[in-house]
Amino acid sequence: MDADALAKAFVEHYYTTFDNNRAGLVNLYQDSSMLTFEGQKIQGAQNIVAKLTSLPFNQCLHSITTVDCQPSSAPNGMLVFVSGNLQLAGEQHALKFSQMFHLLPTPQGSYYVSNDIFRLNYA
């Protein structure tokens, strides 16, 4: 699978899991992983998922607009930049967001999220 196809598959899996079972994202992170969520830095898989599951909404739907991918300087790593809309249950207007993932390979042949930066885009 080429890098662009891998990035798109990762993005589809990540947001489907986020929208349906946020706790299930724990397998995508490791203890060394770091999330910056709206400026707040959180490290470690358990802490990251605790943050994501504590967000003040139960249901949401991500609609992805763009997925851009580049190789990173880490061996076989990749940067994935996502933009799109986030529709919260009961809200009339969607929120625009951007998110960047730094994916690194695992010894088992899959990838994990080493770095994750999320921002809402206000116009």
C-alpha positions, 0 to 999 in steps of 0.5 A: 500500500502506498503512503497516500492510500495508507494515510487515507485508510488511517484517517478513515479508521481514526475518525470512524473510531472517534465518532463511534467509540472514542475509547477504542483509539487507545490502541493507536497511541503509545506511552510516548505519544503526545497530543496537543488539543487546542493548545493543551499538551497531553502525553501517553495513550491512557491520558490522551484517550481520557482527554478525548473521552472527556470532551463535552459531547457524546455524539459527533460526525467528522466529515473529511475535506482533505488528507495530505501526506508526506514522508517524515525524517523518521524511517518509514514515518509519515506526516498526515494533515487532515482538514474537515468539518465536525458536526456535533449532535444537536448543533446546527452549524459544523465546526471546521478543524485541522489535525496533524498526525505523525505516524511511526511504524511498529515492530509488528508492521502497523503504525501508531500515532507518535504526535497528534495536533488538533485545532478548531479553525475559527473564521 
